[in-house]
Amino acid sequence: MKTAKISLNSIDKVKAFVNEISRFDCDFDLVSGRYVIDAKSIMGIFSLDLSKPIDLNIHADGSVLDEVMAVIDKYTVA
């Protein structure tokens, strides 16, 4: 598992993010405080506070993880 900090501060970003990670056959969780939701769920994402960066837990390894990191690069924050 790998964790990345991402920012989804607009509706368009959320839609694009879900479309891009839904291509992968692995699990993704978004963690905001004590809430953990499925990152492939648009409704779940909108239940979180999107005004600040959130943690994305990626349950993958090897080449799949490299592909995922390349896709989510535009959403990550330092």
N, C-alpha and C positions, 0 to 999 in steps of 0.2 A: 504494500500500500504506500502511496505517496500523497502528500498534502501540498496543495498550492493555494495561495491567496488570490482570489479573483474579485473583479468588480463588475456587477451587472446593474448599472444605474439607469438603464432605459428599457422601455418595452421592446424595442427592436433588438437590443443586445440580448435580452432574455430569450426571445424567439430564435435568434440565430444560434445562440449557445446550445439550446436544447436540440435544435435540428442537427448541429454538428456532432454533439456527443452521442446522440441516439444511433448513429451509425456503428458505434462500437459495441461489441458483445461482452461488456464487463459492467460492473456496478460503479456508480458515482453517488456520493453523498455530499450534501451541502450542510455545513454546520455553522449555525449562528447562535451564539450563547449556548443555551441548553437544548435548542431545537436541532434535530437532524432530519433532513428530508431527502427524498430521492431527487437527484439533480436532473433526471429526465422528465420530471413532472412540472409543467408550466404553472399549474395551479399551486403546487407546493412552493415553488420559488416565489410566487407573488405573496405568499403568506409570511415571508421573511422580511426583515428590515434591510432593504437594498440600498439605503443611503450610505452604508459603509461597506468596506470589503468583507467578504465571507470566505470561509475555508472550504475548499473542495477536496474531498478524500477520493482518491482514484484507486480502485481495487483491481489493479492490473500489474503486469511485470513484463520484462523483456522488450521485444520490438513493439508490442502493442502500447506499452507505456510511452515509448519514444514517439510513436505516432500521435497519441493523445496529447502529449506535452506540446508537440508542434502545432496541433489544432487549437489548443486553448491559450497559446502564447499571447494572442491579442487581448485576452481578458485578464491576464495575470497582472498583479501590481507588486511593487517591490516590498 
